[in-house]
Amino acid sequence: MIAKTITRGFKTYPVACAVGIVGFALYAGTASAGGCDLKDVNRDTGWSISFADAQVSNCSFVGNAGAGRNKGTLNLTLKITNKNPIPIEFIQTSSAAADSFGFRITWNLTLNNQFQTLKGIRGRARDPNEELKDDINQFVEDAHPGFAHFHQDPAFVPNPFGARDCDCESKHDFKVEGNAFLGAPSTAEVKGIGVHQIEEQGFRRSFTVNVEPRLAN
């Protein structure tokens, strides 16, 4: 980490600038990398994702036209073949030109379970960036903290695990887990996970989400 200062008016705030991201290769080993840009004719988020193409496929992004805070919907298929987390790296492709509400999308996951019976999934954000405070960035508030986090979107629908919600209230993760199970082999969907990272002028605030299968036994 390299210390850097951001000056606002008459105040100077210390903020750390991450010069290295806990990279995709840390998790993927020698697996071939895939990825896609999160943009279409309606919206360019300024972000992309990277993943192991043996684990993640069918990447598509549908942008929301206009200047609304939610920029669109990302669809992915995750192939679950063991109990290890599946990492997806969210990469800010250019530094933010101005402070903004930032990267905010809805995430839909299709689970291709080829392993064991599952009781749910859990997503954990690994965010190496300095946490933004509300005296530095105007968009930081209790509901939108200054690090990568999750929301339950209106698009959240009943899922194969019978979960009532996405349990998105903790700081860095979400959990979709209930009293129903997803056997193997089978395919099912979990929809409506909101992903959010506030953007800070002059910085790239990339992060990784590890999606963990939760075993029934």
C-alpha positions as CSV (number, residue, x, y, z in Angstrom):
1,M,0.0,0.0,0.0
2,I,1.2,3.5,-0.8
3,A,-0.1,6.4,1.2
4,K,-1.8,9.1,-0.8
5,T,-3.7,12.2,0.3
6,I,-7.0,13.5,-1.1
7,T,-7.7,17.1,-0.5
8,R,-11.3,18.4,-0.3
9,G,-11.7,22.1,0.3
10,F,-9.5,23.0,3.3
11,K,-9.3,19.5,4.6
12,T,-6.8,16.8,3.7
13,Y,-7.6,13.1,4.3
14,P,-5.2,10.2,4.2
15,V,-6.4,7.5,1.9
16,A,-4.5,4.4,0.9
17,C,-4.0,3.6,-2.8
18,A,-3.9,-0.1,-3.6
19,V,-1.1,-0.7,-6.1
20,G,-1.8,-4.4,-6.2
21,I,-5.0,-6.4,-6.1
22,V,-5.4,-9.9,-4.7
23,G,-5.5,-11.2,-8.1
24,F,-7.5,-13.8,-9.9
25,A,-4.4,-16.0,-10.3
26,L,-4.2,-16.5,-6.6
27,Y,-7.3,-18.6,-6.6
28,A,-7.4,-20.0,-10.1
29,G,-3.9,-21.5,-10.2
30,T,-3.2,-22.7,-13.7
31,A,-6.8,-22.6,-14.9
32,S,-7.4,-20.6,-18.1
33,A,-8.9,-17.2,-17.5
34,G,-12.1,-15.9,-18.9
35,G,-13.9,-12.6,-18.5
36,C,-16.2,-10.1,-20.0
37,D,-16.8,-6.3,-20.0
38,L,-19.9,-5.1,-18.1
39,K,-21.3,-2.9,-20.8
40,D,-23.8,-2.9,-23.7
41,V,-25.4,-0.4,-26.0
42,N,-27.4,1.0,-23.0
43,R,-24.8,1.4,-20.4
44,D,-21.0,1.2,-19.9
45,T,-20.3,0.6,-16.2
46,G,-16.5,1.1,-16.6
47,W,-15.9,-2.3,-15.1
48,S,-15.2,-5.9,-16.2
49,I,-14.9,-9.3,-14.5
50,S,-12.3,-12.0,-14.6
51,F,-12.8,-15.7,-13.7
52,A,-11.7,-19.3,-14.4
53,D,-13.6,-20.4,-17.4
54,A,-13.8,-24.0,-16.1
55,Q,-15.9,-22.7,-13.2
56,V,-17.7,-19.7,-14.6
57,S,-19.5,-19.3,-18.0
58,N,-22.4,-17.7,-19.8
59,C,-21.4,-14.2,-18.8
60,S,-23.9,-11.6,-20.1
61,F,-24.7,-8.0,-19.0
62,V,-27.9,-6.1,-19.7
63,G,-27.5,-2.4,-19.0
64,N,-30.1,0.0,-17.6
65,A,-30.5,3.0,-19.9
66,G,-30.1,6.4,-18.5
67,A,-28.3,7.7,-15.5
68,G,-29.9,5.6,-12.7
69,R,-27.8,4.3,-9.9
70,N,-28.4,0.6,-10.8
71,K,-26.4,0.2,-14.0
72,G,-27.7,-3.2,-15.1
73,T,-27.9,-6.9,-14.5
74,L,-25.0,-9.4,-14.7
75,N,-25.8,-13.1,-15.4
76,L,-23.3,-15.9,-14.7
77,T,-23.3,-19.6,-14.5
78,L,-21.2,-21.2,-11.8
79,K,-20.2,-24.9,-12.1
80,I,-19.8,-26.4,-8.6
81,T,-17.5,-29.4,-8.7
82,N,-16.0,-29.2,-5.2
83,K,-16.3,-27.3,-1.9
84,N,-13.8,-24.6,-2.8
85,P,-14.9,-21.0,-3.3
86,I,-15.3,-19.8,-6.9
87,P,-13.6,-16.4,-7.3
88,I,-14.9,-13.6,-9.6
89,E,-12.8,-10.5,-9.8
90,F,-14.6,-7.2,-10.4
91,I,-12.1,-4.9,-12.1
92,Q,-12.5,-1.1,-12.4
93,T,-11.0,-0.5,-15.9
94,S,-10.3,3.2,-15.5
95,S,-9.9,5.5,-12.6
96,A,-13.0,7.4,-11.6
97,A,-13.2,10.9,-13.0
98,A,-15.3,12.1,-10.1
99,D,-16.7,10.7,-6.8
100,S,-19.9,8.8,-7.6
101,F,-22.4,6.3,-6.3
102,G,-20.2,4.0,-8.3
103,F,-20.5,0.5,-9.5
104,R,-24.0,-0.8,-8.7
105,I,-25.5,-3.8,-10.5
106,T,-27.9,-6.7,-9.9
107,W,-26.3,-10.1,-10.0
108,N,-28.1,-13.3,-11.1
109,L,-26.4,-16.7,-10.6
110,T,-27.3,-20.0,-12.3
111,L,-25.9,-22.8,-10.1
112,N,-24.8,-25.9,-12.0
113,N,-24.3,-28.3,-9.1
114,Q,-22.1,-31.3,-10.0
115,F,-20.8,-31.9,-6.5
116,Q,-22.9,-32.7,-3.5
117,T,-26.3,-31.7,-2.0
118,L,-26.2,-28.0,-1.1
119,K,-28.1,-26.0,1.5
120,G,-27.0,-22.6,0.1
121,I,-24.3,-20.3,-1.1
122,R,-22.3,-17.6,0.5
123,G,-20.5,-14.7,-1.2
124,R,-17.6,-13.0,0.4
125,A,-16.0,-9.8,-0.9
126,R,-12.2,-9.4,-0.7
127,D,-11.7,-5.7,-0.9
128,P,-8.1,-4.6,-0.5
129,N,-8.9,-0.9,-0.9
130,E,-8.9,1.7,1.9
131,E,-12.4,2.0,3.4
132,L,-13.9,5.3,2.3
133,K,-15.5,7.5,5.1
134,D,-18.4,9.9,4.7
135,D,-16.2,13.0,5.3
136,I,-14.2,12.0,2.2
137,N,-16.9,10.7,-0.2
138,Q,-20.5,12.1,-0.1
139,F,-22.1,8.8,-1.2
140,V,-20.9,6.9,1.9
141,E,-23.6,6.2,4.4
142,D,-24.8,3.4,6.7
143,A,-26.7,1.7,3.9
144,H,-23.8,2.1,1.5
145,P,-20.5,1.7,3.3
146,G,-17.2,2.7,1.7
147,F,-16.1,-0.9,0.7
148,A,-17.5,-3.6,-1.6
149,H,-20.8,-4.8,-0.2
150,F,-24.1,-6.4,-1.2
151,H,-27.8,-5.5,-1.2
152,Q,-31.1,-7.4,-1.6
153,D,-32.6,-6.1,-4.9
154,P,-36.3,-6.0,-5.7
155,A,-35.4,-8.7,-8.3
156,F,-34.7,-11.2,-5.5
157,V,-37.0,-14.1,-6.0
158,P,-37.7,-17.5,-4.3
159,N,-34.7,-19.7,-4.8
160,P,-33.8,-23.4,-4.6
161,F,-32.8,-23.1,-0.9
162,G,-36.1,-21.6,0.3
163,A,-34.2,-18.6,1.7
164,R,-36.4,-15.6,2.6
165,D,-33.7,-13.1,1.8
166,C,-30.1,-12.7,0.8
167,D,-28.8,-12.0,4.4
168,C,-26.9,-9.0,3.0
169,E,-26.7,-7.1,6.3
170,S,-23.2,-8.1,7.3
171,K,-20.3,-6.0,6.1
172,H,-18.6,-8.0,3.4
173,D,-20.8,-10.9,2.4
174,F,-24.2,-12.3,1.5
175,K,-25.7,-15.7,2.3
176,V,-28.6,-17.4,0.6
177,E,-29.5,-20.4,2.7
178,G,-32.7,-22.0,3.8
179,N,-34.5,-25.2,4.7
180,A,-34.5,-26.7,1.2
181,F,-31.7,-28.4,-0.7
182,L,-30.2,-28.5,-4.2
183,G,-29.1,-32.0,-5.1
184,A,-26.5,-33.1,-7.7
185,P,-26.5,-33.1,-10.5
186,S,-29.0,-30.2,-11.0
187,T,-29.3,-26.6,-12.1
188,A,-31.1,-23.8,-10.3
189,E,-31.0,-20.0,-10.1
190,V,-30.4,-17.4,-7.4
191,K,-31.5,-14.0,-8.5
192,G,-31.4,-10.4,-7.2
193,I,-28.1,-10.0,-5.4
194,G,-27.1,-6.3,-5.5
195,V,-23.3,-5.6,-5.8
196,H,-22.0,-2.2,-4.9
197,Q,-18.7,-0.3,-4.8
198,I,-18.6,3.4,-4.4
199,E,-16.1,5.1,-6.7
200,E,-13.5,7.6,-5.5
201,Q,-12.0,10.2,-7.9
202,G,-8.6,9.1,-9.3
203,F,-8.7,5.6,-7.8
204,R,-9.5,2.1,-9.1
205,R,-11.4,0.2,-6.4
206,S,-11.3,-3.4,-7.8
207,F,-12.3,-6.3,-5.6
208,T,-13.0,-10.1,-5.7
209,V,-16.1,-12.0,-4.7
210,N,-15.6,-15.6,-3.6
211,V,-18.8,-17.6,-3.9
212,E,-18.7,-20.6,-1.5
213,P,-21.0,-23.7,-1.8
214,R,-22.6,-24.5,1.5
215,L,-22.9,-28.3,1.9
216,A,-26.0,-29.9,3.3
217,N,-23.9,-32.3,5.4
